[in-house]
Amino acid sequence: MENRKFATVVGSLAVVAIILSALAISRTPEQIVRNEIVREVQTQLGGASGPDHTENQVFLNNVTNGGEVTSTTTVDTTITLDSRHLRNKTSLISMNVGINTTITTMASTSAPLVGLKPGQSFEVYFFNASTTAGSTATFAAGTGVDMQEDEGETVIVNGLEISKLTFLKKADSNVIFWVEAGQVAD
């Protein structure tokens, strides 16, 4: 008699196990969608223990870059950008230049360019704040820097005009410097 009760209990447990297994395998379409949504959200979550983000970041709203303005006035006809003018957190260089000023970038082995890893880049805007006629800023490349411009464009920034400067590390000691010049439109 006891063997019969034991067999009934074991048989009942086996039937319950089979039913639960069948339910786990055969999910409804809503359950599948819910699980897929959860997986999608989880792929966008990530953690960073420091300032480096090693995963692709997806921003579903605006991002503010930079925030530091460097202002300078010069009467020199040639100057070299250095860490006084350009830092990774600088977003705008506003310079009141003299007549026909040549601005040379720092060498690729100087700060902040030396701190970039191959493939990394940063951008900064340059504003020629001069209102004097003929007060142009002409960019030139420093040692180890490969200067580029848009086809048919220029590396000259006239008074009250702005340019976007992009620095991109190609290799350990080479940097591409890309100048995108704007012009007064109003």
Stockholm file with secondary structure:
# STOCKHOLM 1.0

chainA/1-186         MENRKFATVVGSLAVVAIILSALAISRTPEQIVRNEIVREVQTQLGGASGPDHTENQVFLNNVTNGGEVTSTTTVDTTITLDSRHLRNKTSLISMNVGINTTITTMASTSAPLVGLKPGQSFEVYFFNASTTAGSTATFAAGTGVDMQEDEGETVIVNGLEISKLTFLKKADSNVIFWVEAGQVAD
#=GR chainA/1-186 SS CHHHHHHHHHHHHHHHHHHHHHHHHSCCHHHHHHHHHHHHHHHHCCCCSSSCCCSCCCCSSCCCCCCEEEEEECCCSEEECCTTTCCTTEEEEEEECCTTEEEECCCTTSTTGGGCCTTCEEEEEEEECCCSTTCCEEEECCTTEEEEECTTCCSEECTTCEEEEEEEECSSSCEEEEEEECCCCC
#=GC SS_cons         CHHHHHHHHHHHHHHHHHHHHHHHHSCCHHHHHHHHHHHHHHHHCCCCSSSCCCSCCCCSSCCCCCCEEEEEECCCSEEECCTTTCCTTEEEEEEECCTTEEEECCCTTSTTGGGCCTTCEEEEEEEECCCSTTCCEEEECCTTEEEEECTTCCSEECTTCEEEEEEEECSSSCEEEEEEECCCCC
//
